[in-house]
Amino acid sequence: MNTEFFTALEMLQKEKGIPPEYMYEKIEAALTAAYRKEYGNNTNVRVVIDPAKKDVRVYQQKEVVEEVTDPETQISLADAKAISKRYTVGKVVETEVKTKNFRRLSAGAAKSVIIQGIREGERRVMQEAYENKREEIITATVSKIDPESGNVVLETGTSYATLLKSEQIPGETFRVGDRIRVFVIEVNRESRGPLVTLSRVHPGLVRRMFELEIPEIADGVVMVKGVAREAGSRTKIAVMSRDADVDPVGACIGNHGMRISAILDELRGEKIDIIKYSEDPAEYVAAALAPATVLNVEMTGERACRVLVDADQLSLAIGKEGQNARLAARLTGNKVDIKAE
């Protein structure tokens, strides 16, 4: 039976990544709980797990006393001497208890503790796996779609996770079997709540996609300085080059738009404005208002500016429902006041 037990732990490690040492603690707690359910909560017990010998033993412990006042935890000196002449008052007598003698109720309690331990072990392994992916992109497969809530269950390779409707790009639809990219926002270490929060609307998704798709960004020649996004509609991303011979905007677009096209496809055609970053706040704001042409930017405060455009550029600079101006302000960190000449 012990051999089968240790074989099962080895399988748990291979299939679920749960270390045997972690399960030894849970097994010890389970056998202790089963013993006390059988013999009383005040009893003392010692569990010995020997992986080398593939052996598990449970020992009942009783203190040797002159006069017994608690039979569950004490044994008289006379009875102890009957077991071995070496026992004296204050020593502890250990008697092996065969686990097969545990009643079904006690065995059931032990089983519950072990099952709970396996679940906790699985959660811990998944937490560690996701922890390494925090603020990174993972590729997942659509496993199930809830028709009522719109939430999507994804198979991530190590487990299943849920992409909430609120974290999906507005208007996008999925089919079972679709492979999509998601951004890992956070990993929950509490016992309650979702294990991991995934998103397709977070600006970090766009940032990481540029880092994956654009070699110059991956190499550190071009840097992403900021991202402002309204998912499903428009994103503005600011880039700068550390090499004067490398055009950061051109590097991101590629020949005939080949590099940016893969990102646009993943984002379901979301418009992306690639902005050249500048240390000059006025120049940065002017670039951020693309595709509008700006005549002049006057900084009116530490984080505020007044922008002058031609009358025919006003609506373009502001954008539909103020989106272009709003994203430019968010990207540059400035309050933007746009006026027509």
C-alpha distance (Angstrom), angle and dihedral (degrees) to the residues before:
residue distance angle dihedral
M1 . . .
N2 3.84 . .
T3 3.81 91.1 .
E4 3.81 90.3 53.9
F5 3.79 89.2 47.9
F6 3.82 94.1 55.6
T7 3.82 91.0 42.8
A8 3.81 88.4 55.6
L9 3.82 90.4 52.3
E10 3.81 90.3 51.1
M11 3.81 89.3 52.3
L12 3.81 90.1 50.2
Q13 3.79 89.1 54.8
K14 3.81 93.5 48.8
E15 3.81 97.7 42.8
K16 3.80 102.3 34.3
G17 3.80 103.7 17.4
I18 3.83 93.6 -120.9
P19 3.85 109.8 151.7
P20 3.84 114.0 -125.4
E21 3.82 89.6 -131.1
Y22 3.80 89.5 62.2
M23 3.80 91.3 51.4
Y24 3.83 92.5 47.3
E25 3.83 87.7 65.5
K26 3.80 91.0 49.8
I27 3.82 92.8 46.9
E28 3.78 90.7 50.0
A29 3.82 90.7 51.0
A30 3.81 90.7 46.4
L31 3.81 94.6 51.9
T32 3.79 91.4 44.8
A33 3.80 90.3 52.1
A34 3.81 91.6 47.5
Y35 3.80 92.3 49.3
R36 3.80 93.8 49.8
K37 3.78 91.0 47.2
E38 3.80 87.2 54.4
Y39 3.81 101.2 41.3
G40 3.82 105.6 20.9
N41 3.81 137.5 -76.1
N42 3.80 94.1 -98.9
T43 3.79 94.6 58.6
N44 3.78 122.1 109.8
V45 3.77 120.1 -129.6
R46 3.80 137.6 175.9
V47 3.80 122.9 -157.2
V48 3.81 118.6 -158.4
I49 3.81 119.3 -164.1
D50 3.79 115.3 -173.1
P51 3.85 111.0 -174.4
A52 3.82 92.4 -178.5
K53 3.81 92.7 58.6
K54 3.82 92.8 30.7
D55 3.77 88.2 -126.7
V56 3.83 134.6 141.6
R57 3.79 121.9 -170.6
V58 3.82 134.5 176.2
Y59 3.81 121.5 -153.1
Q60 3.80 128.7 -165.7
Q61 3.80 111.7 -141.2
K62 3.80 126.3 -150.9
E63 3.78 129.7 172.8
V64 3.80 118.3 -126.9
V65 3.85 111.3 -120.7
E66 3.79 137.4 167.7
E67 3.81 92.7 -123.5
V68 3.81 123.2 21.8
T69 3.82 114.9 -130.8
D70 3.82 97.1 160.3
P71 3.82 114.0 36.5
E72 3.81 91.8 -169.9
T73 3.80 94.1 63.0
Q74 3.81 104.8 18.5
I75 3.81 138.9 63.1
S76 3.80 126.8 -167.7
L77 3.78 120.3 -110.4
A78 3.79 90.0 -119.1
D79 3.81 93.2 54.6
A80 3.79 90.5 45.0
K81 3.82 90.8 51.2
A82 3.79 88.1 52.4
I83 3.80 88.0 60.9
S84 3.80 95.8 42.4
K85 3.79 133.7 -9.5
R86 3.83 89.5 -139.1
Y87 3.80 94.4 72.2
T88 3.80 118.1 105.7
V89 3.81 133.8 175.0
G90 3.79 110.9 -67.5
K91 3.80 95.1 27.2
V92 3.83 121.7 117.3
V93 3.77 122.1 -121.0
E94 3.81 115.4 -149.9
T95 3.77 121.1 -159.5
E96 3.80 120.7 -175.1
V97 3.79 115.2 -121.7
K98 3.79 118.3 -155.7
T99 3.80 109.4 -130.2
K100 3.80 90.2 -148.2
N101 3.81 87.1 69.5
F102 3.80 91.8 63.7
R103 3.77 111.9 111.2
R104 3.80 121.5 -116.0
L105 3.81 91.4 -102.1
S106 3.81 92.2 54.4
A107 3.80 92.1 44.0
G108 3.80 88.9 50.8
A109 3.80 90.6 54.3
A110 3.80 90.1 51.3
K111 3.79 91.0 48.6
S112 3.82 91.0 52.5
V113 3.81 91.3 52.4
I114 3.82 91.3 49.6
I115 3.82 93.5 47.9
Q116 3.80 90.0 49.1
G117 3.79 88.9 49.1
I118 3.81 91.2 52.8
R119 3.81 90.8 50.7
E120 3.78 91.7 48.9
G121 3.80 89.5 47.0
E122 3.81 91.7 51.7
R123 3.80 90.3 49.1
R124 3.79 91.8 49.4
V125 3.81 92.2 49.9
M126 3.83 90.7 49.2
Q127 3.81 91.0 47.0
E128 3.79 90.9 54.4
A129 3.81 91.1 47.0
Y130 3.81 92.5 50.2
E131 3.80 92.7 41.4
N132 3.80 88.5 67.3
K133 3.81 89.0 51.9
R134 3.80 97.3 50.3
E135 3.83 109.9 137.2
E136 3.78 89.4 5.7
I137 3.80 134.3 108.9
I138 3.80 121.2 -106.5
T139 3.79 127.4 -173.8
A140 3.80 114.2 -129.5
T141 3.80 138.0 177.4
V142 3.79 122.6 -125.5
S143 3.81 106.2 -115.6
K144 3.80 103.4 168.9
I145 3.80 139.2 0.7
D146 3.80 121.7 -151.5
P147 3.83 105.1 -138.9
E148 3.82 92.8 -158.0
S149 3.81 103.6 45.3
G150 3.80 97.5 24.2
N151 3.82 90.0 -132.6
V152 3.79 114.8 147.5
V153 3.81 124.3 -142.2
L154 3.80 110.8 -144.0
E155 3.78 130.4 -162.5
T156 3.80 105.7 -140.7
G157 3.80 99.1 -177.4
T158 3.81 94.8 -104.0
S159 3.80 98.9 48.4
Y160 3.78 144.9 -30.9
A161 3.80 123.3 -75.9
T162 3.79 135.1 177.7
L163 3.80 125.8 -118.9
L164 3.79 104.1 -155.6
K165 3.80 120.3 -137.7
S166 3.81 88.9 -118.2
E167 3.82 89.7 58.9
Q168 3.81 94.6 51.6
I169 3.79 123.6 97.0
P170 3.83 107.2 -99.6
G171 3.79 111.1 -99.7
E172 3.80 97.9 12.1
T173 3.79 119.4 129.1
F174 3.78 131.6 -160.1
R175 3.77 138.4 -154.5
V176 3.78 127.6 -156.3
G177 3.80 107.8 -90.7
D178 3.84 95.5 30.3
R179 3.80 114.2 137.1
I180 3.78 112.8 -140.5
R181 3.77 138.8 170.5
V182 3.80 119.7 -119.0
F183 3.79 133.2 -177.5
V184 3.82 118.8 -126.5
I185 3.81 105.4 -134.2
E186 3.78 100.9 175.7
V187 3.79 144.3 -16.3
N188 3.80 118.4 -131.8
R189 3.82 114.7 -138.3
E190 3.79 93.8 -177.3
S191 3.80 119.1 102.4
R192 3.79 91.3 -123.3
G193 3.77 130.1 57.7
P194 3.80 130.5 33.8
L195 3.78 115.9 -32.9
V196 3.78 94.9 -136.2
T197 3.81 135.6 14.2
L198 3.80 113.9 -138.9
S199 3.79 127.6 -171.1
R200 3.78 143.4 -175.6
V201 3.81 94.3 -177.5
H202 3.81 99.0 56.9
P203 3.85 115.3 109.6
G204 3.79 87.2 -130.2
L205 3.82 89.0 71.4
V206 3.81 91.2 63.3
R207 3.80 93.1 43.2
R208 3.81 92.8 52.1
M209 3.81 92.6 44.8
F210 3.80 90.2 55.7
E211 3.80 89.4 49.2
L212 3.81 90.2 51.8
E213 3.81 98.5 42.3
I214 3.82 102.4 37.9
P215 3.84 113.0 67.7
E216 3.82 93.2 -160.7
I217 3.81 90.1 57.5
A218 3.81 92.2 45.8
D219 3.83 88.8 51.0
G220 3.81 92.8 48.4
V221 3.81 95.0 -117.4
V222 3.82 90.4 114.0
M223 3.81 120.5 38.3
V224 3.78 130.5 -156.3
K225 3.81 105.9 -132.2
G226 3.78 100.1 179.3
V227 3.80 146.8 -12.9
A228 3.82 129.2 -152.7
R229 3.77 116.3 -177.4
E230 3.78 143.9 179.7
A231 3.79 99.4 -173.4
G232 3.78 117.3 -125.4
S233 3.78 92.7 15.1
R234 3.81 117.5 48.8
T235 3.79 143.0 -16.0
K236 3.78 130.0 -169.0
I237 3.79 117.1 -158.8
A238 3.81 124.3 -175.5
V239 3.80 119.5 -148.7
M240 3.79 135.5 178.1
S241 3.80 134.6 -170.8
R242 3.78 128.0 -129.5
D243 3.80 89.1 -160.9
A244 3.80 117.9 67.5
D245 3.81 89.9 -149.4
V246 3.82 93.5 57.4
D247 3.80 119.4 80.3
P248 3.84 104.2 -146.3
V249 3.81 94.9 -156.9
G250 3.80 93.6 46.6
A251 3.80 91.4 47.3
C252 3.81 90.2 55.8
I253 3.80 94.7 47.3
G254 3.81 98.1 42.9
N255 3.81 128.4 -166.7
H256 3.79 109.4 -30.0
G257 3.82 88.5 -9.1
M258 3.81 92.7 -67.8
R259 3.81 95.5 143.2
I260 3.78 98.2 46.1
S261 3.82 92.8 43.6
A262 3.82 93.4 72.8
I263 3.81 89.9 54.2
L264 3.80 92.5 46.6
D265 3.80 90.7 51.0
E266 3.81 91.8 52.5
L267 3.81 90.8 48.5
R268 3.80 92.0 50.3
G269 3.82 94.2 -113.0
E270 3.81 97.5 -48.0
K271 3.83 108.5 168.5
I272 3.80 114.9 -111.1
D273 3.81 124.5 -163.4
I274 3.82 111.1 -161.3
I275 3.79 108.4 -153.3
K276 3.80 128.0 -164.6
Y277 3.79 107.0 -126.3
S278 3.80 119.9 -130.3
E279 3.79 132.9 -172.0
D280 3.82 86.7 -141.9
P281 3.84 104.6 88.7
A282 3.81 93.6 -151.4
E283 3.80 92.8 49.4
Y284 3.81 90.8 45.9
V285 3.83 92.8 52.1
A286 3.82 91.4 48.0
A287 3.81 90.8 52.9
A288 3.82 92.3 44.5
L289 3.81 91.8 58.4
A290 3.82 91.3 64.7
P291 2.96 134.7 164.8
A292 3.82 83.1 42.6
T293 3.82 119.1 80.4
V294 3.81 112.5 -125.0
L295 3.81 123.2 -150.9
N296 3.79 98.9 -167.5
V297 3.80 142.3 -10.9
E298 3.80 119.7 -154.7
M299 3.81 118.0 -169.5
T300 3.82 106.2 -136.2
G301 3.79 96.7 178.8
E302 3.78 143.1 -4.6
R303 3.81 91.6 -74.1
A304 3.81 102.9 12.5
C305 3.79 135.6 80.7
R306 3.79 142.8 175.6
V307 3.82 116.2 -132.6
L308 3.80 123.6 -156.9
V309 3.82 120.5 -157.0
D310 3.79 137.2 165.7
A311 3.78 113.7 -89.6
D312 3.80 91.4 -111.7
Q313 3.82 89.8 54.3
L314 3.80 96.6 50.5
S315 3.79 98.5 90.4
L316 3.81 91.0 43.7
A317 3.81 92.1 50.9
I318 3.79 92.6 49.1
G319 3.79 94.0 40.6
K320 3.77 130.9 -159.2
E321 3.78 108.6 -32.7
G322 3.81 87.7 -8.9
Q323 3.79 93.8 -64.9
N324 3.82 98.9 136.4
A325 3.79 93.7 50.0
R326 3.80 91.3 42.7
L327 3.81 93.8 53.0
A328 3.81 91.9 44.5
A329 3.80 90.2 52.5
R330 3.81 91.5 47.9
L331 3.82 92.5 47.3
T332 3.81 96.1 48.9
G333 3.79 97.7 33.5
N334 3.81 91.5 -126.6
K335 3.78 133.4 122.0
V336 3.81 103.7 -118.9
D337 3.81 122.6 -152.7
I338 3.83 111.0 -173.6
K339 3.80 122.1 -159.5
A340 3.79 133.3 176.8
E341 3.78 118.5 -124.2
